[in-house]
């Protein structure tokens, strides 16, 4: 009745790890810093480090955060997917994930329990091919209503992956990069340095904080040929995640399965 496929989960996970994808390019564009006099280059952020070394520092700092918020959009065949989620290493999360014009789901994670609120479009897209009566029954039962599960066997528990920062950032480790250093800039007011990579017509730009810990602040992937860019930003590092379980009409899916 309420089986949800992993397709949208994986699509959103790809978005959440978009920054990792950009770290594995095969080339890079020419750095503007390389054209500057040596005296000026020494004053630039991370002047004594190469692009790959800066990326390595960013990976270590970001993967070591106890919490963060990731927000961004990713183009796909059905429209822009999006994510806006605050999460920590203790299983707390709060936010929304959507995919390709096919609806969205609100998430709240608290410990081993994950709460979800699907809209009707999401439920219908996930149940394509199933009997109309079954689809409508699921929509009637769950659309725009909080449901919860703590079972590790349920399809819904797949969303718990997004509430575990360690899982989301696991792919940040052991990355390889050929990034070239770009210009000093700012990301939402935070001083940063841009780093560029390219693979054929596809170009990626990463922005790393140059003050405080060298967190990865933003990742932009440009597939070229007039296609929409994928963009992901990281903020609220090490800030508490206020994940308050919903009250009132909350459907316990584990009891239904039982």
C-alpha positions in Angstrom: 0.0 0.0 0.0 2.8 2.4 0.8 5.8 1.0 -1.0 8.1 3.8 -2.1 10.8 3.0 -4.6 14.5 4.0 -4.2 14.6 5.9 -7.5 13.9 9.3 -6.0 16.0 8.5 -3.0 19.0 7.9 -5.2 18.3 10.9 -7.3 18.4 13.1 -4.3 21.5 11.4 -2.9 23.2 12.2 -6.2 22.3 15.8 -5.6 23.6 15.6 -2.0 26.9 14.3 -3.2 27.2 16.5 -6.3 30.3 18.1 -4.7 32.0 14.8 -4.6 31.4 14.2 -8.3 33.0 17.5 -9.1 36.2 16.5 -7.3 36.9 13.7 -9.8 37.4 15.7 -13.1 40.2 14.8 -15.4 41.5 18.3 -16.2 41.1 22.0 -15.3 40.9 25.4 -16.7 43.7 28.0 -16.6 44.0 29.7 -13.3 43.8 33.5 -13.1 46.3 33.4 -10.3 48.9 31.9 -12.6 48.9 35.1 -14.7 49.6 37.3 -11.7 53.1 38.4 -10.6 54.7 36.3 -7.9 54.4 39.0 -5.3 50.6 39.2 -5.8 50.2 35.5 -5.8 51.8 35.2 -2.4 49.1 37.4 -1.0 46.3 35.2 -2.4 44.5 32.8 -0.1 46.3 29.4 0.2 49.1 30.9 -1.9 51.5 28.1 -0.8 49.1 25.3 -1.7 48.1 23.7 -5.0 44.5 23.3 -6.1 44.4 19.6 -5.1 45.9 20.4 -1.7 43.2 22.9 -1.1 40.6 20.4 -2.1 42.1 17.9 0.3 41.9 20.3 3.2 38.3 21.1 2.3 37.3 17.5 2.1 38.8 16.8 5.6 37.2 19.8 7.1 33.8 19.3 5.6 33.7 15.5 6.4 34.7 16.3 10.0 31.8 18.6 10.6 29.3 17.5 13.3 26.4 19.1 11.4 25.6 21.2 8.3 22.9 22.4 6.0 22.9 21.5 2.3 20.8 23.3 -0.2 20.7 23.2 -3.9 19.1 22.1 -7.2 19.9 19.6 -9.8 18.5 19.5 -13.4 17.1 16.2 -14.7 14.8 15.1 -17.5 11.7 15.8 -15.4 12.7 19.2 -14.1 14.8 20.5 -11.3 15.4 18.3 -8.3 16.1 20.1 -5.1 17.2 19.6 -1.5 17.2 21.8 1.6 18.2 19.7 4.6 20.0 20.3 7.9 21.5 17.2 9.4 24.0 16.0 11.9 26.1 12.9 12.8 23.6 11.8 15.5 20.7 11.1 13.1 18.8 14.3 13.4 17.6 16.1 10.3 14.9 18.5 9.1 14.2 19.7 5.6 12.7 18.9 2.2 13.8 16.8 -0.8 12.1 16.9 -4.3 12.8 15.4 -7.6 12.2 16.4 -11.2 8.8 17.9 -11.0 7.5 14.7 -9.4 6.6 16.0 -6.0 8.5 16.3 -2.8 8.8 14.9 0.7 9.4 16.7 4.0 11.8 14.9 6.4 12.4 15.0 10.1 14.8 12.5 11.6 15.3 11.9 15.3 17.5 9.1 16.4 16.4 5.9 14.6 13.0 7.2 13.7 12.3 9.0 10.5 9.2 11.1 9.8 8.0 11.8 6.3 5.3 13.9 4.7 4.8 13.1 1.0 2.7 15.2 -1.3 0.3 13.5 -3.7 2.5 14.1 -6.8 5.4 12.3 -5.1 3.3 9.3 -4.2 1.9 9.0 -7.7 5.3 9.3 -9.4 6.7 6.6 -7.1 3.9 4.2 -7.8 3.7 4.4 -11.6 2.7 1.2 -13.2 0.8 0.0 -10.2 -3.0 -0.4 -10.1 -4.9 2.8 -10.0 -6.8 1.7 -7.0 -3.6 0.9 -5.1 -2.1 4.3 -6.0 -5.2 6.1 -4.9 -5.4 4.2 -1.7 -1.8 5.3 -0.9 -2.6 8.9 -1.8 -5.7 8.8 0.4 -3.8 7.3 3.3 -0.5 9.3 3.3 -0.6 12.4 1.1 0.1 15.6 3.1 0.2 13.6 6.3 3.1 12.8 8.6 4.1 9.2 8.7 6.9 7.6 10.7 9.0 4.4 10.8 11.8 3.0 12.8 12.0 -0.3 10.9 15.2 -0.9 9.0 13.3 -3.2 6.6 10.9 -0.5 5.2 11.3 1.4 1.9 10.6 4.6 3.8 13.7 4.0 6.0 15.8 4.6 3.0 15.2 8.3 3.6 17.1 7.9 6.9 20.3 8.0 4.8 19.7 11.7 4.5 19.5 12.1 8.2 23.0 10.6 8.8 25.7 13.1 8.0 28.4 10.4 8.1 26.6 8.4 5.4 26.0 11.5 3.2 29.6 12.6 3.4 31.1 9.1 3.2 32.0 9.6 -0.5 34.0 12.8 0.3 36.8 10.6 1.5 39.6 9.4 -0.8 38.8 11.9 -3.6 41.3 12.8 -6.3 41.4 16.2 -7.9 43.3 18.1 -10.6 41.7 21.4 -9.6 43.3 24.7 -10.6 43.1 27.7 -8.3 40.9 30.5 -9.4 40.0 33.9 -8.0 39.4 34.9 -4.4 35.7 35.6 -3.9 32.9 35.3 -1.4 30.0 32.9 -0.9 27.1 34.5 1.0 29.6 36.9 2.6 32.2 34.3 3.5 35.6 34.8 2.0 36.4 31.9 -0.4 38.6 30.7 -3.2 37.3 29.2 -6.4 38.8 26.0 -7.8 38.0 24.8 -11.3 38.0 21.4 -13.0 36.8 20.4 -16.5 36.2 17.1 -18.2 35.4 17.8 -21.9 32.6 20.2 -22.1 31.6 19.7 -18.5 33.0 22.2 -16.0 32.9 22.2 -12.2 33.7 25.0 -9.8 34.2 24.5 -6.0 34.3 27.3 -3.5 36.4 26.7 -0.3 36.4 29.0 2.8 39.6 30.9 3.2 38.9 32.1 6.8 38.3 29.8 9.7 38.1 26.1 8.8 38.4 25.4 5.0 34.9 24.1 4.6 33.5 23.4 1.1 30.9 26.2 0.8 29.6 25.7 -2.7 29.8 23.3 -5.7 28.6 24.2 -9.2 28.5 21.7 -12.0 28.0 23.0 -15.5 27.3 20.2 -18.0 27.5 22.6 -21.0 25.5 22.8 -24.2 22.9 25.1 -22.7 22.0 22.7 -19.9 21.1 23.9 -16.5 23.8 23.9 -13.9 23.7 21.8 -10.7 24.4 23.9 -7.6 24.8 22.8 -4.0 25.7 25.0 -1.0 26.9 24.0 2.4 26.2 26.2 5.5 25.5 26.1 9.2 28.5 24.0 10.0 28.5 22.5 13.6 25.2 24.2 14.5 22.6 22.3 16.4 19.9 20.7 14.2 16.4 21.4 15.7 14.6 18.3 14.7 11.3 18.3 16.6 9.1 15.2 15.9 5.6 16.2 14.6 2.6 15.8 17.0 -1.0 15.0 16.4 -2.0 12.9 13.4 1.1 10.9 12.7 0.6 7.5 11.0 2.9 4.7 12.4 3.8 2.6 9.3 5.5 0.0 11.5 2.1 -0.9 13.1 0.5 -1.2 9.7 3.1 -3.6 8.6 2.7 -5.6 11.7 
